[in-house]
């Protein structure tokens, strides 16, 4: 034999292939007439198979309608109607406008002190 390692590898592959074919063609073991459970990846198993009564209730969580109602109640208590989007943007815009107004006032004061031809 010229290539003994190659021949051993081929013999092992042939044995594994024959074993996998036999494993697939053997009939399944009979289990006293019961159907094997159906396995699916489309969704969870039915409640009867999970030994569950159905819905899961989380004690401390509110549904959407309850959350909205709670927010409306708290807004009525605090006097805040809504928390608007873009509050940060509006605040920054007001700060920029105030800074521009101060800069204009400084320029006007400098113009008044030094005149039109001053440094």
HELIX and SHEET records of a PDB file:
HELIX    1   1 UNK A    4  UNK A   25  1                                  22    
HELIX    2   2 UNK A   47  UNK A   50  1                                   4    
HELIX    3   3 UNK A   64  UNK A   78  1                                  15    
HELIX    4   4 UNK A   87  UNK A  114  1                                  28    
END                                                                             
